[in-house]
Amino acid sequence: MASIRFDVPDGCRVFTLFPRLPAELRHRIWEAYLCDPGVNFIKLQVWDLHSGAWGRPMVRSPAAEAAAAAADGSAAEELDDVGRLLLRHDCLPRVSIFSRLVSSYPKNPLADHSQHRELRARLAAMAATCVESHSLVRSLMARPGVLRLESGLFVSLSRSPDVTLLEYYPHELYKGSGTLNVDIFCPTLDLIRRLAVRYCHVWRPEVKESWSGGKPCLEDPGNCPTHLYQFLARHLPSLREFYFVDYFIVPKTAEERGDAMSVDGDEDDDDDVDDATRRRRSGINPVFSVRHRRFHDVSDCDPDTCDWKLNRKSLKILDWLRDHFVRYASQSHTSRHKTPEKVYFGLLACEYVIPTPSHRRDPPKTRVRPPSDRRRGTPGGRIEAGRAALARASQSTPRSISSSTSAASRPLSRMSGGLVTEPAATSMYVFGSGRGDDFRFTFSQPYGGGSRWLEA
């Protein structure tokens, strides 16, 4: 569908009454200009990964010592997976690794289409508008909670609606169900409020189908990311929203979609503290935009009636992660999150919005004439062809050219059957060059052995 464009007159493109608006309204307008939800692509980089001095063992806490001493083997058999993880894993010493956040494409900045590039451009335009907007930009950049990388790259403002798509684990370990056996030291992680990670399709929930002796037998133990909810509870104390990004979710076709869903767009004036709850209550799902891509929250959609082709397995993994994160963060002494039950969990589908490329005319192709002689393809044939062309060019040059310059300045008359030159009464000028008022010119054409002159 073609985009709609409005022809706005030049006199209506500038709002001259903007400085007369109240300061609160001006700030709300500038906030709407800056707060466009987007996605920032960031990854976790470990320092000195292959050296021997990059980590140190952690000291076992007294709470973990008491929990390990009070537990016995029979009690461990009756615990679920979270209880066994708290009892057998959290009390073990771990290695602390020092890391930092970097751009996903540090060696190729042009490949990074994160929202922070657009945000920096808008901040620069806003700072150059007026004195008040410049001071507001300086105030926003100096507030606590601004997310900056250690390289100095500015990523997002405090309380920004942008989501951070993070790569924190190697892919070989990320797709498994292992535990997080290290403590990551990265203070910048404390500032992330909205986090998204890629959904791995190797993950699968456990399947309970048969019963034996009154107890369920696991048909498939599943492959769920235990390390993920450990990472969220330990290293993201400011987490407010979490999203899975499933790139396999695609929109349904017109035949599969049928009737469109009705969305209630009532507004609510709650604070940003309950923005996720407000969206769930109003039925408005957030959309995070980045260059040629839009990420839609489809966690509340029914796979049978929504406009997207959803896989129920990803929704089950999301529910599993929410349940285990709340239980683990509430009971583990390694958790730093204070209110895990208030974290919103969602599922993002990626919609590609690629504009139609403009039609470009192909450049004319050079015609390659085949050589008339077979010998022209060889070096000797090309040399002979060049010599022949040079000889033809030298023979076609008339000999009267050298003498025509001196003879063109004086008129000729026919006397005694011959050509006799007469002194020119006035000088003659070549048409189109020189200065003067007399623009008479003479045409010459060789004819036979002599020359016939026509005077105009």
C-alpha positions, 0 to 999 in steps of 0.5 A: 500500500502506497504511503499517504503524503500531505501537501502542507503549505510553507506557512503552516510548517512552522508553529511560531506560537510554540514559545508561548505554550506552557513549559509543561506542555513544551516538555511533553512535546519534546518528550514525545519527540524523543520517546519513540520505542525502539530496539538496541542491539547489544552484546556482552563481551568478556575481558581476558577470556583466554588468560589465567587471571580473568576470574576468582572463586566466590566465597560460599555465603553463610546462608548457603552453608546452613541450607546445605547442612540442613538438607538431607538426601530424602528431602532432596528427592522430594524437591522440584527443579527450582528447589534442587537448584537452590540446594545443590547449585547456589551453595557451590563456589562460582567464578566471577568474570569481568565483562562489559556491554558493547555494540553487536557490530563494533567493527562495522558501525554501518551494520548497526541499526539500533535505536540509539543512532536515531536517538542521538540524531534527534538529540542533536537536532533538539539541542540546536533548536533553541536555548531552552531545548539545549538546556533540556538535552544537557539535563537529560544526558546528565540524569542518573540512569542513562545507559552508556557503554564503557566506550562512551557510546550513548544508548538510551535515556533514563526511563526510556521505552527502548528495549535492549536485545542482548546476547549474553551467552555463547550459542553452544551454551545458550541453546542448552538447559545448563545452569549459569556457573559464573558470576558476571561482573558488569555494573551497566547491566543494573541500568537495563529495564527492558530486556529481550533475547532471541528465542531458541527453537531447540528449547522444548517444554517437558511432556507428561503423557503416561502415569505409573504408580500414581505418579506422572512419568516424563515422556520428554524431560524437555530442554528449558533455559535454566541459565536464563532465569538465573541470569535475570535474577542475579544480574538485572535488578532493575528489570521491568519487562522481558521479551522473547524475540521469535523470528519464525513468527510471521503474519498470516495471509489474507485467507488465513487471517479472516476478520480482523481483531477489534482493539480497545484503545482507551487511554489511561493516565497511570504512571510509567511504573505500571505501563505494562499492566496498563497495556494489558488492561487496555488491550494495546500491545507495544510496538518497537520500531527499528530500521525496516523492522517492527517488533509486535508483542503477541504474547496475549494473542490466541494462536487460532484467532490472531493475525500471526502464525504462533507456535504454542511451544514458544508460549509454553516456554515463556510461561515456564520461564515466568514461573521459574523466575518468580520462584527462583528470585524469591527464594535464592540468596543470589538473586538481586531482584526485589519484586520478581512478580511485577516483571512483565513477560512478553513474546515479540514477533518481527515484521519486516517493512521493506520499502519498494526499491525505486526503478533505475534505468540500466546503463547502456551496454557497450556493443562489442564488434566481432573482429573481421579478420581472424588474425586480429585476436592475436597480438600480431594481428592487432599490431598490423591492424593498428598500422593499417589504421594509422596509414589510412588516417595519414593518407586521408589528410589533404595536403592543402590544409597547411596552405589553406590558412595563409590563402584564406586571408586573401581573395582569389581571382581567375586570370590567364586561366590560372589562380592568382591571389590578390591583396585582401582589402579587409581582414577576414575573421573565422566565424565564432572566434576572435573579435570584430564586426566583419563575419564573412567566411569562406568555404573551401573544398578540394576538387580533382587536382586543384581547388574550387573556391566559393566566396560568400 
